């Protein structure tokens, strides 16, 4: 609201001169009656700005209903609709400062206006109209970061399918990886309990992030155990809440703890797949019977798990690529002194490196001999899964650093 007033050129003094007051509600329900009544006394018109449903607006109308209208004590209250029943601040979509400024500007025009306010309103209306015009549908959609664990972990074997969930891995639902549907957080796999009796599909995989698992996803697994459906939960342990900025997962969640929790829930088949499988060299910290595999064997492991009756657990352990990058910059994680490059004279442009890694750092490169591939060194997070492509053109450089380009001459640019 303050930003909207600024768009209209109304500072604190201008608002005071016009008679505009701003009241910030601390708790939407129940609405504290004394404070809002003191604020409303003497006002003729109140605009309630709130996201989604009209909680505050309806409570104000209820509280002020018995104020005497004849004496001019009861103000007019609008919010979602105006007096004519037309939408002004909809419950759906986003309430932008420009939208709010348009509503405030038109309301105050009934008793106060200036050329500046009218010009600003016209300008904002023109911009809003431009933004409402149909735009070109650009083909590029969001994708996993370079070196993201989900590049590998969300693959399913041929003939199988998976269900999506909440987290970065949700993006797999628009990729060609046989993954469809999603649920609210904590409902992962529950839909399969309802579908399973009415389909000939014998088994599905369910993606489940570690943050969602700790929040409420473990209850979904418990429900699947209770119904006895054939499902493999792929718990994607990336050691960070990557979707919202890389915060640490709540609590002290670890891979061994997840394994113990799942065994306590009655799951007998539990496997751990990791890009650093050697760090789990002490099987005694896990429940008995847990098996460990390098991520290179993911396809083989999943084919075994889809034959298991009941619930099985695959814990895919690999730290978020962006979180690794942060930790390396802060000196909290060793930065591998190895880089991958492509010899374009050897590369045949088959693209198998991109298929194996699913990584956006593998770029096409146009040469006089046709399209080849190259590695974007500035974007690469050193996952190295691209070298799994069936290709002799990859070169690993140990200890080298990318050559920095020349700095631009500001004076030359001005000339």
Rosetta blueprint (number, residue, H / E / L):
1 X L
2 X H
3 X H
4 X H
5 X H
6 X H
7 X H
8 X L
9 X L
10 X L
11 X L
12 X H
13 X H
14 X H
15 X H
16 X H
17 X H
18 X H
19 X L
20 X L
21 X L
22 X L
23 X L
24 X L
25 X L
26 X L
27 X L
28 X L
29 X L
30 X L
31 X L
32 X L
33 X H
34 X H
35 X H
36 X H
37 X H
38 X H
39 X H
40 X H
41 X L
42 X L
43 X L
44 X L
45 X E
46 X E
47 X E
48 X L
49 X L
50 X L
51 X L
52 X L
53 X L
54 X L
55 X H
56 X H
57 X H
58 X H
59 X H
60 X H
61 X H
62 X H
63 X H
64 X H
65 X L
66 X L
67 X L
68 X L
69 X L
70 X L
71 X L
72 X L
73 X L
74 X L
75 X L
76 X E
77 X E
78 X E
79 X L
80 X L
81 X E
82 X L
83 X L
84 X L
85 X L
86 X L
87 X E
88 X L
89 X L
90 X L
91 X L
92 X L
93 X L
94 X L
95 X L
96 X L
97 X H
98 X H
99 X H
100 X H
101 X H
102 X H
103 X H
104 X H
105 X H
106 X H
107 X H
108 X H
109 X L
110 X L
111 X L
112 X L
113 X L
114 X L
115 X H
116 X H
117 X H
118 X H
119 X H
120 X H
121 X H
122 X H
123 X H
124 X H
125 X H
126 X H
127 X H
128 X H
129 X H
130 X H
131 X H
132 X H
133 X L
134 X L
135 X L
136 X L
137 X L
138 X L
139 X L
140 X L
141 X L
142 X L
143 X L
144 X L
145 X L
146 X L
147 X L
148 X L
149 X L
150 X H
151 X H
152 X H
153 X H
154 X L
155 X L
156 X L
157 X L
158 X L
159 X L
160 X L
161 X L
162 X E
163 X E
164 X L
165 X L
166 X L
167 X L
168 X H
169 X H
170 X H
171 X H
172 X H
173 X H
174 X H
175 X L
176 X L
177 X L
178 X L
179 X E
180 X E
181 X L
182 X L
183 X L
184 X L
185 X L
186 X L
187 X L
188 X L
189 X L
190 X H
191 X H
192 X H
193 X H
194 X H
195 X H
196 X H
197 X H
198 X H
199 X L
200 X L
201 X L
202 X L
203 X L
204 X E
205 X E
206 X E
207 X E
208 X E
209 X E
210 X H
211 X H
212 X H
213 X H
214 X H
215 X H
216 X H
217 X H
218 X H
219 X H
220 X H
221 X H
222 X H
223 X H
224 X H
225 X H
226 X H
227 X H
228 X L
229 X L
230 X L
231 X E
232 X E
233 X E
234 X E
235 X E
236 X E
237 X E
238 X L
239 X L
240 X L
241 X E
242 X H
243 X H
244 X H
245 X L
246 X L
247 X E
248 X L
249 X L
250 X L
251 X L
252 X L
253 X L
254 X L
255 X H
256 X H
257 X H
258 X H
259 X H
260 X H
261 X H
262 X H
263 X H
264 X H
265 X L
266 X L
267 X L
268 X L
269 X E
270 X E
271 X E
272 X E
273 X E
274 X E
275 X L
276 X L
277 X H
278 X H
279 X H
280 X H
281 X L
282 X L
283 X H
284 X H
285 X H
286 X L
287 X L
288 X L
289 X L
290 X L
291 X E
292 X E
293 X E
294 X E
295 X H
296 X H
297 X H
298 X H
299 X H
300 X H
301 X H
302 X H
303 X H
304 X H
305 X H
306 X L
307 X L
308 X L
309 X L
310 X L
311 X E
312 X E
313 X E
314 X E
315 X E
316 X E
317 X E
318 X L
319 X L
320 X L
321 X H
322 X H
323 X H
324 X H
325 X H
326 X H
327 X H
328 X H
329 X H
330 X L
331 X L
332 X L
333 X L
334 X L
335 X L
336 X L
337 X L
338 X E
339 X E
340 X E
341 X E
342 X E
343 X L
344 X L
345 X L
346 X L
347 X L
348 X L
349 X L
350 X L
351 X L
352 X H
353 X H
354 X H
355 X H
356 X H
357 X H
358 X L
359 X L
360 X L
361 X L
362 X E
363 X E
364 X E
365 X E
366 X E
367 X E
368 X L
369 X L
370 X E
371 X E
372 X E
373 X E
374 X E
375 X E
376 X L
377 X L
378 X L
379 X L
380 X L
381 X L
382 X L
383 X L
384 X L
385 X H
386 X H
387 X H
388 X H
389 X L
390 X L
391 X L
392 X L
393 X L
394 X E
395 X E
396 X E
397 X E
398 X E
399 X L
400 X L
401 X L
402 X L
403 X L
404 X L
405 X L
406 X L
407 X L
408 X L
409 X L
410 X H
411 X H
412 X H
413 X H
414 X H
415 X L
